[in-house]
Amino acid sequence: MERIKLILIGGGGHCKACIDVIEQTNQFEIWGILDQPKLVGTNVLGYKIIGTDTDITEYITEGCHFLITIGQIKTASIRKRVFQDLEMKGALFATIISKEAYVSKYAKIGKGTIVMHNSIVNAGAEVGENCILNTGCGIEHDVFIGNHTHISTQAVINGDCVIEDEVFIGSNATVSSQITVAKNAVIGAGAIIYVNVEYPGVYVGNSIRKK
């Protein structure tokens, strides 16, 4: 089977983790990485940085798919901007699912999203576009996750939750069942969320106090 030509956008630490997942799928041929002009000619895990975002149209013409490999912690703004630019130009997006992840056949994963090693996405869950489901996270039944959202390592989203657009859920955080987390919220590592998070902001600890 012919592998899909793939361009990665962003060559930092998250890119390295993505490359590991992409190689394992054996579905894609990584043509190269786009990043800042000063980095062109360098490489990440043996893959060359071949240009900048000004070269996107060239690779669209070549029939390449794209994956945004820029990380996301406090804000989704850069990933969202790049995604919207690609979409406006008619780019094709890759959806990457690790062979070491479990994604139910009754779940939905949006375009441009990566599901990393040992993640679980259970039946009825719906994950939006341009999301990161990071290593070992758990997405339970009937969860809705909006676009441009990052569920970090080992975080657990329990059944029937709604995680809105552009949210960051920190490592080892737990969101109790039937909870809504508002757009642009940042949930700190290890937090336990028992009540709805109704407003944007940074939330830490087990009492959902706003930082």
Stockholm file with secondary structure:
# STOCKHOLM 1.0

chainA/1-211         MERIKLILIGGGGHCKACIDVIEQTNQFEIWGILDQPKLVGTNVLGYKIIGTDTDITEYITEGCHFLITIGQIKTASIRKRVFQDLEMKGALFATIISKEAYVSKYAKIGKGTIVMHNSIVNAGAEVGENCILNTGCGIEHDVFIGNHTHISTQAVINGDCVIEDEVFIGSNATVSSQITVAKNAVIGAGAIIYVNVEYPGVYVGNSIRKK
#=GR chainA/1-211 SS CCCEEEEEECCSHHHHHHHHHHHHHTCEEEEEEECCGGGTTCEETTEEEEECGGGHHHHHHTTCEEEECCCCSSCCHHHHHHHHHHHHTTCEECCEECTTSEECTTCEECTTCEECTTCEECTTCEECSSCEECTTCEECTTCEECTTCEECTTCEECTTCEECTTCEECTTCEECTTCEECTTEEECTTCEECSCBCSSEEEETTTTEEC
#=GC SS_cons         CCCEEEEEECCSHHHHHHHHHHHHHTCEEEEEEECCGGGTTCEETTEEEEECGGGHHHHHHTTCEEEECCCCSSCCHHHHHHHHHHHHTTCEECCEECTTSEECTTCEECTTCEECTTCEECTTCEECSSCEECTTCEECTTCEECTTCEECTTCEECTTCEECTTCEECTTCEECTTCEECTTEEECTTCEECSCBCSSEEEETTTTEEC
//
